[in-house]
Amino acid sequence: MQPTDHHDQFLTAGRWSERLIKPVARLDVPDSIRLLRDRPILFAGNHRSLFDVFATLAVLGRFQVSSRILIRADLVDSGATGVLLRRLGSIATSRTNRQEAEDSAVEALELGQTVSLMPEGRLVPPEERSASGVGPGRPGLSRIARRSGAAVIPVAFVGTDQVWPRGGVPRLGLPRPQVKIRFGEPMELTGDDDQANVDAFMAELGRLVSAHESAA
């Protein structure tokens, strides 16, 4: 069971994120998501924009799901976004504290919390994405999933970089861009080769992104 204070704070942040998003984007999300009640859950999505963070808060909040967000330490340590992320118990990760961050994520999953992360580990520019629209994934996703026994749910973000471009500022004006978010079927990452596990996951995430990007 997720701690009440974190759960309530996350849902409150989700409601505020919905209000902030409404003037700048139209959210297109499913009516429901399938969760596994007897398993730890990792949400793992593609990463094109800082807007992904606010979309995550808004969408999971709609479904009354709270999550610990594993995110770059520089975002957690600075600015107004950092204040919000720290209040929500986000797990800061960097090259220097990788093991500590993964340990914290595993502990959270074992306590019954969900964890959200972007396995590409950075904002991926268009020229570095595959034909399916995603960049290469990092093996940390597999290490966390294997240690915790978590199922990994792919999350496709489409259109977030039209709202908040990489290296730019949020765009205001009409018409508001559509942001589409879709959840895939839970995956098991159980093989001994962590990079191969993540490559297989990114291929599935790419199929999900590509399907909904072409339909956007």
CORQUINOR-V165178 format. One record per backbone hydrogen bond with DSSP energy under -0.5 kcal/mol. NH is the residue of the N-H (numbers start at 1). CO is the residue of the C=O. If there is no record, write none. Layout:
nh=(NH | NH)
co=(CO | CO)
This chain:
nh=(7 | 8 | 9 | 10 | 11 | 12 | 13 | 14 | 15 | 16 | 17 | 18 | 19 | 20 | 21 | 22 | 23 | 24 | 25 | 26 | 27 | 28 | 29 | 30 | 35 | 37 | 39 | 42 | 43 | 44 | 44 | 45 | 46 | 52 | 53 | 54 | 55 | 56 | 57 | 58 | 59 | 60 | 61 | 62 | 63 | 64 | 65 | 68 | 69 | 70 | 70 | 71 | 71 | 73 | 75 | 76 | 77 | 82 | 83 | 84 | 85 | 86 | 87 | 88 | 89 | 90 | 91 | 92 | 93 | 97 | 101 | 102 | 103 | 104 | 105 | 106 | 107 | 108 | 109 | 110 | 111 | 112 | 113 | 114 | 115 | 116 | 117 | 119 | 121 | 124 | 124 | 125 | 128 | 129 | 130 | 133 | 138 | 141 | 143 | 144 | 145 | 146 | 147 | 148 | 149 | 150 | 151 | 152 | 153 | 153 | 154 | 154 | 155 | 156 | 157 | 158 | 158 | 162 | 163 | 163 | 164 | 165 | 168 | 171 | 177 | 179 | 180 | 180 | 181 | 182 | 184 | 187 | 190 | 194 | 197 | 198 | 199 | 200 | 201 | 202 | 203 | 204 | 205 | 206 | 207 | 208 | 209 | 210 | 211 | 212 | 213 | 214 | 215 | 216)
co=(3 | 4 | 5 | 6 | 7 | 8 | 9 | 10 | 11 | 12 | 13 | 14 | 15 | 16 | 17 | 18 | 19 | 21 | 21 | 177 | 25 | 179 | 27 | 181 | 33 | 35 | 36 | 151 | 115 | 42 | 153 | 117 | 155 | 49 | 50 | 50 | 51 | 52 | 53 | 54 | 55 | 56 | 57 | 58 | 59 | 61 | 60 | 114 | 67 | 68 | 116 | 69 | 91 | 93 | 72 | 72 | 73 | 78 | 79 | 80 | 81 | 82 | 83 | 84 | 86 | 85 | 69 | 90 | 71 | 94 | 97 | 98 | 99 | 100 | 101 | 102 | 103 | 104 | 105 | 106 | 107 | 109 | 108 | 66 | 41 | 68 | 43 | 117 | 118 | 47 | 122 | 123 | 125 | 126 | 134 | 130 | 119 | 138 | 139 | 140 | 141 | 142 | 143 | 144 | 145 | 145 | 40 | 187 | 42 | 151 | 152 | 185 | 44 | 182 | 155 | 156 | 180 | 159 | 159 | 160 | 160 | 169 | 165 | 163 | 24 | 26 | 158 | 178 | 28 | 156 | 154 | 152 | 188 | 192 | 193 | 194 | 195 | 196 | 197 | 198 | 199 | 200 | 201 | 202 | 203 | 204 | 205 | 206 | 207 | 208 | 209 | 210 | 211 | 213)
